[in-house]
């Protein structure tokens, strides 16, 4: 029969006890850690953490659901924008024939279509004469203008639309810029030339 060294077993038991004691948090004894109150507190902490995570998950799900419902018709309305463009273009080209019943029909169709899409949150983006806003306007060109301030929209190539608080399609626009400054000497020379032309004209008369 194999004989066991009692001293070795005692040493192993002592090391195990020391290891378990090392794992006990500072300030707590082994009995306190394993007490019903400590076990209940630990379970309660886990419950609170899980509850907080679940609440955050529900908020994310509800937000995603609201976004889905809010913009559920986005793709359909976006596909309808070319129809609006074509109707507006037809009216623009038919401005000289306002008495035509066809023009009146197109105007009515366009008005009713905008009214219907407006019920779903579609609205036009203002452009002409407005300051350029890169969030809702897309600049296609710059035009030198002396009669308007810089970075003001002077022409709209394609109308933009909002779907509720979201940009569905940005406006395509032309933006004003200050004319290039000519050299002062060139301006003075041009004034002298104009004066000489006026003098010569008066002498001929």
KEKE-3310 file (N, C-alpha, C; in steps of 0.2 Angstrom, whole numbers, plus 5000, padded with zeros to 4 digits):
npx = (5004:5002:5011:5007:5014:5011:5015:5018:5005:4999:5006:5002:4988:4989:4995:4985:4975:4981:4981:4968:4964:4972:4964:4953:4945:4952:4949:4939:4934:4935:4924:4915:4914:4908:4896:4878:4873:4883:4883:4870:4872:4881:4874:4864:4871:4875:4863:4859:4868:4865:4852:4854:4861:4851:4841:4848:4849:4836:4833:4841:4835:4822:4825:4830:4819:4810:4817:4816:4802:4800:4806:4801:4796:4806:4813:4804:4798:4810:4812:4801:4805:4811:4800:4793:4803:4802:4789:4790:4800:4793:4783:4791:4796:4784:4780:4776:4764:4752:4739:4735:4726:4733:4744:4738:4733:4745:4751:4741:4742:4756:4754:4746:4753:4764:4757:4752:4764:4770:4762:4769:4780:4789:4798:4802:4819:4825:4833:4836:4844:4847:4860:4874:4873:4882:4877:4865:4865:4873:4886:4888:4894:4903:4898:4903:4897:4892:4882:4877:4881:4895:4896:4882:4867:4864:4858:4848:4850:4844:4831:4831:4827:4819:4817:4807:4817:4829:4841:4835:4838:4851:4851:4856:4866:4871:4884:4887:4902:4915:4920:4935:4948:4954:4970:4975:4982:4978:4964:4965:4971:4961:4951:4957:4957:4944:4940:4947:4941:4928:4931:4937:4925:4917:4923:4923:4909)
npy = (4994:5011:5024:5040:5056:5064:5077:5083:5084:5093:5104:5108:5110:5121:5131:5132:5138:5150:5155:5157:5166:5177:5181:5187:5202:5217:5222:5213:5198:5181:5175:5185:5188:5177:5178:5179:5192:5198:5190:5193:5207:5207:5200:5209:5220:5215:5213:5227:5232:5224:5228:5242:5241:5235:5244:5254:5248:5246:5260:5263:5254:5259:5272:5269:5263:5274:5282:5274:5274:5287:5291:5282:5283:5288:5284:5282:5295:5302:5296:5303:5315:5319:5319:5331:5340:5339:5344:5357:5362:5361:5370:5382:5383:5385:5398:5409:5405:5407:5406:5393:5378:5367:5371:5376:5364:5357:5366:5364:5350:5350:5358:5350:5339:5343:5347:5335:5327:5336:5333:5322:5327:5333:5347:5362:5369:5385:5396:5406:5422:5420:5418:5407:5391:5377:5366:5364:5368:5366:5371:5375:5384:5400:5417:5433:5447:5464:5470:5462:5455:5445:5427:5425:5417:5417:5411:5397:5381:5368:5363:5360:5349:5346:5332:5332:5335:5332:5333:5329:5331:5341:5359:5364:5377:5393:5404:5421:5431:5443:5455:5454:5464:5478:5485:5501:5510:5506:5509:5522:5526:5521:5530:5542:5539:5538:5552:5558:5553:5559:5572:5573:5569:5580:5591:5587:5588)
npz = (5000:4996:5004:5011:5013:5026:5030:5018:5013:5023:5020:5007:5010:5018:5009:5000:5008:5011:4998:4995:5005:5000:4989:4994:4996:5002:5018:5020:5028:5026:5030:5030:5017:5012:5018:5019:5017:5009:4998:4993:4991:4980:4970:4969:4963:4951:4945:4944:4935:4924:4922:4919:4907:4899:4898:4891:4879:4875:4873:4862:4853:4852:4847:4834:4829:4828:4819:4808:4806:4804:4792:4783:4770:4762:4751:4741:4740:4736:4723:4717:4715:4702:4694:4699:4695:4681:4679:4683:4675:4663:4665:4665:4652:4646:4648:4640:4635:4643:4642:4638:4640:4644:4650:4662:4667:4670:4680:4690:4692:4697:4708:4716:4718:4725:4737:4741:4744:4753:4764:4769:4774:4765:4759:4751:4748:4751:4740:4730:4731:4744:4757:4754:4759:4764:4769:4764:4751:4735:4727:4710:4702:4701:4700:4694:4702:4705:4711:4722:4738:4742:4740:4739:4734:4717:4706:4703:4699:4700:4710:4728:4741:4757:4769:4781:4794:4787:4774:4759:4746:4740:4735:4718:4714:4708:4714:4720:4717:4721:4709:4700:4706:4697:4692:4699:4691:4678:4679:4680:4668:4659:4662:4657:4643:4640:4643:4633:4622:4623:4622:4609:4602:4604:4598:4585:4583)
capx = (5000:5006:5010:5007:5018:5007:5018:5017:4998:4998:5009:4998:4982:4991:4996:4978:4971:4984:4979:4961:4964:4974:4959:4948:4946:4955:4944:4934:4937:4932:4917:4911:4913:4903:4890:4872:4872:4888:4881:4865:4874:4884:4869:4860:4875:4875:4856:4858:4872:4861:4846:4856:4863:4845:4838:4851:4848:4829:4833:4843:4830:4816:4827:4831:4812:4807:4820:4813:4795:4800:4809:4799:4794:4811:4815:4798:4798:4816:4810:4796:4808:4812:4793:4793:4808:4800:4783:4792:4803:4788:4780:4796:4796:4778:4778:4774:4758:4749:4732:4734:4723:4738:4748:4734:4733:4752:4751:4737:4746:4762:4752:4743:4758:4768:4753:4752:4771:4771:4759:4773:4786:4793:4797:4808:4824:4825:4839:4838:4844:4849:4867:4876:4874:4885:4873:4859:4866:4879:4888:4890:4898:4903:4897:4905:4892:4894:4876:4875:4886:4899:4893:4875:4865:4861:4854:4846:4850:4840:4828:4833:4821:4820:4812:4806:4823:4834:4842:4834:4842:4853:4850:4862:4866:4877:4885:4891:4909:4917:4924:4942:4950:4959:4975:4973:4984:4974:4958:4966:4972:4955:4947:4960:4955:4937:4940:4950:4936:4923:4934:4937:4919:4914:4927:4920:4902)
capy = (5000:5017:5028:5047:5060:5069:5084:5086:5086:5099:5110:5109:5113:5128:5135:5133:5143:5156:5158:5160:5172:5182:5183:5190:5209:5220:5224:5208:5192:5175:5174:5191:5188:5172:5179:5180:5199:5199:5187:5197:5213:5205:5199:5216:5224:5212:5215:5234:5233:5221:5233:5248:5239:5233:5251:5258:5244:5248:5266:5262:5251:5264:5277:5266:5262:5280:5284:5270:5276:5294:5291:5276:5285:5292:5281:5284:5302:5304:5295:5307:5322:5320:5321:5338:5344:5339:5348:5364:5363:5362:5377:5387:5384:5387:5404:5413:5403:5406:5405:5386:5374:5362:5374:5376:5357:5356:5370:5361:5344:5351:5360:5345:5334:5346:5347:5328:5326:5340:5329:5317:5330:5336:5354:5365:5373:5391:5397:5412:5428:5418:5416:5401:5386:5371:5360:5362:5370:5363:5376:5372:5389:5406:5422:5439:5452:5470:5472:5458:5453:5439:5421:5425:5413:5422:5407:5390:5376:5363:5364:5356:5347:5343:5328:5334:5339:5329:5335:5324:5333:5348:5363:5365:5384:5398:5409:5427:5433:5450:5455:5454:5471:5480:5490:5508:5514:5504:5512:5530:5526:5521:5537:5547:5537:5540:5559:5560:5551:5564:5579:5573:5569:5587:5595:5585:5591)
capz = (5000:4995:5010:5009:5017:5030:5030:5012:5013:5027:5017:5002:5012:5020:5003:4997:5012:5010:4992:4996:5009:4996:4985:4998:4995:5008:5023:5021:5030:5022:5033:5028:5010:5010:5021:5015:5015:5004:4992:4991:4988:4974:4966:4967:4959:4945:4943:4942:4929:4918:4921:4915:4900:4895:4897:4886:4873:4873:4870:4855:4848:4851:4843:4828:4826:4827:4813:4803:4804:4802:4785:4779:4763:4759:4744:4736:4739:4732:4716:4714:4714:4695:4692:4701:4691:4674:4678:4684:4668:4657:4666:4664:4645:4643:4652:4635:4633:4649:4641:4636:4645:4645:4656:4668:4669:4673:4686:4695:4694:4701:4715:4720:4720:4731:4743:4744:4746:4759:4770:4771:4777:4760:4759:4747:4751:4748:4737:4726:4736:4751:4758:4753:4765:4761:4772:4760:4744:4732:4722:4704:4698:4704:4695:4697:4703:4709:4714:4727:4742:4740:4743:4739:4728:4712:4702:4705:4693:4702:4717:4733:4745:4764:4771:4788:4796:4784:4767:4754:4740:4740:4729:4714:4713:4707:4720:4718:4720:4720:4703:4701:4706:4692:4694:4699:4685:4673:4679:4678:4660:4655:4663:4652:4637:4640:4642:4626:4617:4623:4619:4601:4599:4605:4593:4578:4582)
cpx = (5004:5005:5011:5010:5013:5009:5017:5009:4996:5001:5005:4991:4984:4992:4989:4974:4974:4982:4972:4960:4967:4969:4954:4949:4948:4949:4939:4937:4933:4925:4912:4909:4908:4897:4884:4871:4877:4886:4875:4867:4877:4879:4865:4865:4875:4868:4856:4862:4868:4855:4848:4858:4856:4841:4841:4850:4840:4829:4835:4838:4824:4818:4827:4824:4809:4810:4817:4806:4795:4802:4807:4798:4800:4813:4810:4798:4804:4815:4805:4799:4809:4805:4792:4797:4805:4794:4785:4796:4798:4784:4785:4796:4790:4775:4775:4767:4753:4741:4730:4731:4728:4742:4745:4734:4740:4753:4747:4740:4752:4760:4749:4748:4762:4764:4753:4759:4772:4768:4764:4780:4791:4792:4803:4813:4825:4832:4840:4838:4847:4857:4868:4877:4876:4881:4867:4859:4873:4881:4891:4895:4898:4902:4899:4899:4894:4888:4873:4881:4889:4895:4885:4872:4861:4857:4853:4845:4845:4837:4830:4827:4823:4815:4812:4813:4829:4835:4841:4838:4844:4852:4856:4861:4872:4878:4889:4898:4910:4921:4931:4944:4955:4964:4973:4976:4980:4967:4959:4967:4966:4951:4950:4958:4948:4936:4942:4945:4930:4925:4934:4930:4915:4917:4924:4913:4903)
cpy = (5006:5022:5036:5051:5065:5076:5087:5089:5093:5105:5112:5113:5120:5133:5137:5139:5150:5160:5161:5166:5178:5185:5187:5198:5212:5223:5219:5202:5187:5174:5179:5191:5183:5173:5180:5187:5201:5196:5191:5203:5212:5204:5205:5220:5222:5214:5222:5235:5230:5226:5239:5247:5238:5239:5254:5254:5246:5255:5266:5259:5255:5269:5275:5265:5268:5283:5281:5272:5283:5295:5285:5277:5288:5290:5283:5291:5305:5302:5299:5314:5324:5322:5329:5342:5344:5344:5355:5366:5365:5368:5383:5388:5386:5394:5409:5411:5401:5404:5397:5382:5369:5365:5374:5369:5355:5359:5366:5354:5345:5354:5355:5340:5337:5346:5340:5326:5330:5337:5324:5320:5333:5343:5357:5369:5379:5393:5404:5418:5426:5417:5409:5397:5379:5365:5359:5365:5367:5368:5373:5377:5395:5412:5429:5444:5458:5472:5468:5457:5447:5433:5421:5421:5417:5418:5400:5386:5370:5363:5359:5355:5344:5338:5328:5338:5336:5332:5329:5325:5340:5352:5364:5373:5387:5403:5415:5427:5440:5450:5456:5462:5473:5485:5497:5512:5512:5508:5520:5530:5526:5527:5542:5546:5540:5548:5561:5559:5557:5570:5579:5572:5576:5591:5593:5588:5598)
cpz = (5000:5001:5008:5015:5020:5030:5024:5011:5017:5024:5011:5004:5015:5015:5000:5001:5011:5003:4992:5000:5005:4991:4988:4998:5002:5012:5024:5023:5026:5024:5030:5021:5008:5014:5017:5012:5009:4998:4989:4988:4981:4969:4964:4963:4952:4941:4940:4936:4923:4917:4917:4908:4896:4894:4891:4879:4871:4870:4863:4850:4847:4846:4835:4825:4824:4820:4807:4801:4801:4795:4781:4772:4759:4752:4739:4735:4735:4725:4713:4712:4706:4692:4693:4696:4684:4674:4679:4678:4663:4658:4664:4656:4642:4646:4647:4633:4639:4648:4639:4642:4648:4651:4662:4671:4673:4679:4691:4697:4699:4708:4719:4722:4725:4737:4746:4747:4753:4765:4773:4774:4771:4759:4754:4750:4747:4746:4735:4731:4743:4751:4757:4759:4763:4764:4768:4753:4742:4726:4716:4700:4703:4698:4698:4697:4707:4713:4720:4731:4739:4744:4744:4733:4723:4706:4704:4699:4694:4709:4722:4738:4752:4765:4779:4790:4793:4777:4763:4748:4740:4734:4725:4712:4710:4712:4717:4721:4718:4713:4704:4701:4700:4695:4694:4693:4679:4673:4677:4671:4657:4656:4658:4645:4635:4639:4636:4621:4617:4620:4612:4598:4599:4599:4586:4577:4581)
residu = (UNK:UNK:UNK:UNK:UNK:UNK:UNK:UNK:UNK:UNK:UNK:UNK:UNK:UNK:UNK:UNK:UNK:UNK:UNK:UNK:UNK:UNK:UNK:UNK:UNK:UNK:UNK:UNK:UNK:UNK:UNK:UNK:UNK:UNK:UNK:UNK:UNK:UNK:UNK:UNK:UNK:UNK:UNK:UNK:UNK:UNK:UNK:UNK:UNK:UNK:UNK:UNK:UNK:UNK:UNK:UNK:UNK:UNK:UNK:UNK:UNK:UNK:UNK:UNK:UNK:UNK:UNK:UNK:UNK:UNK:UNK:UNK:UNK:UNK:UNK:UNK:UNK:UNK:UNK:UNK:UNK:UNK:UNK:UNK:UNK:UNK:UNK:UNK:UNK:UNK:UNK:UNK:UNK:UNK:UNK:UNK:UNK:UNK:UNK:UNK:UNK:UNK:UNK:UNK:UNK:UNK:UNK:UNK:UNK:UNK:UNK:UNK:UNK:UNK:UNK:UNK:UNK:UNK:UNK:UNK:UNK:UNK:UNK:UNK:UNK:UNK:UNK:UNK:UNK:UNK:UNK:UNK:UNK:UNK:UNK:UNK:UNK:UNK:UNK:UNK:UNK:UNK:UNK:UNK:UNK:UNK:UNK:UNK:UNK:UNK:UNK:UNK:UNK:UNK:UNK:UNK:UNK:UNK:UNK:UNK:UNK:UNK:UNK:UNK:UNK:UNK:UNK:UNK:UNK:UNK:UNK:UNK:UNK:UNK:UNK:UNK:UNK:UNK:UNK:UNK:UNK:UNK:UNK:UNK:UNK:UNK:UNK:UNK:UNK:UNK:UNK:UNK:UNK:UNK:UNK:UNK:UNK:UNK:UNK:UNK:UNK:UNK:UNK:UNK:UNK)
# end
